Amino acid sequence: MKYMSTTATAVHFGVPTHTLKAWRLGNRYNPPLLTEGVHWVRRGKRHILYNVALLEDWILNNESNPEAHKRAIDSFLESLPSNAGWNAT
């Protein structure tokens, strides 16, 4: 899994950084479109990293096939070391 900074993600997807912020935070009329801990993570007070693979999947599938994107999220969450279980020996 690859994470990118806000600036690098904006360049990669060809969108302004304020668009990423709007997707991440929403506004008083619309809820956030991206989920913290899934599509993006906060590293420190002001440093945001985006999950590039899930963001690409979200852009491609969320409106046309939200179930496919949900499966991608589930697969990502299952792949995390924290969900791999713990084997005491």
N, C-alpha and C positions, 0 to 999 in steps of 0.2 A: 504494500500500500504506500502511496506517495502523497506527501503533504506539501503544499506550497504556501508561501506568504500571500497576503492580500494583493500586493502589487504584481507578483508573478502570476497569480491566478487570474487577475484582471487581464493581463497581457495574453495569457494562454487562451482565454475564452473570448477575448476581444470585447470586453465590457468595461465600463468605468468602475473604479473602486467603490464609488457611492452606490452603484447597482448591487454589488456584492453585499454591502452594508444593509441596503434595503431588503434584500432577500433574507439576510441573517436576522434582522431585527424587526422587520415589518414596520407598520406605522399605526396611527390611531384608527385607521379604517380597515387595515388588512393585517392578519396575523403573520408571523414569520413564515417564510417558505422553506427555510433550511433548519435542520434540527441540530442543536448543540450536542457534541459528543458523537455525532454521526457524520454530518456533512462538514462540520467545522469544530475546531477545538481552540480554547483560549490557553495560551502559554504566557503567563504573566498578566499584568494588568491591561496591557494594550496590544499584545502580540497575538494575532489570529492566524491559524493555519487551516487551510482547506483540504479536505480529502478529495483529491482530483478525480479518482475513479468514480466515486459516488456522485460527485457533482456532474461529471459527464453523463452518467446514467440518468440522473435527475433531469438534466436538460433534454436528453433524448426521449425519455420514457414517462416522466411524471404526468404530463397532460394526456398523452395518447394511451398510455398503458400503466396506470398507477400501481397495479398489482405486480407488474414486472419490477418496478422500482422497489416496491415493498420486499420482494424476494431478494433483491440485491442488498438491501439494508439488512435483512435477516441473515444472509450469507456473510456479510461483513461482520456483524455482531458475533456470529458463531465462530468466526476465525480469530477473534481476539484471544490472546493468551489467558485473560481473566475468565473466559468461558470454556477453556479447555479442560477444566477439572484439575484436581490435585491428587496425586498418587503418593501417599505416605509409604515409605519403605522402612 
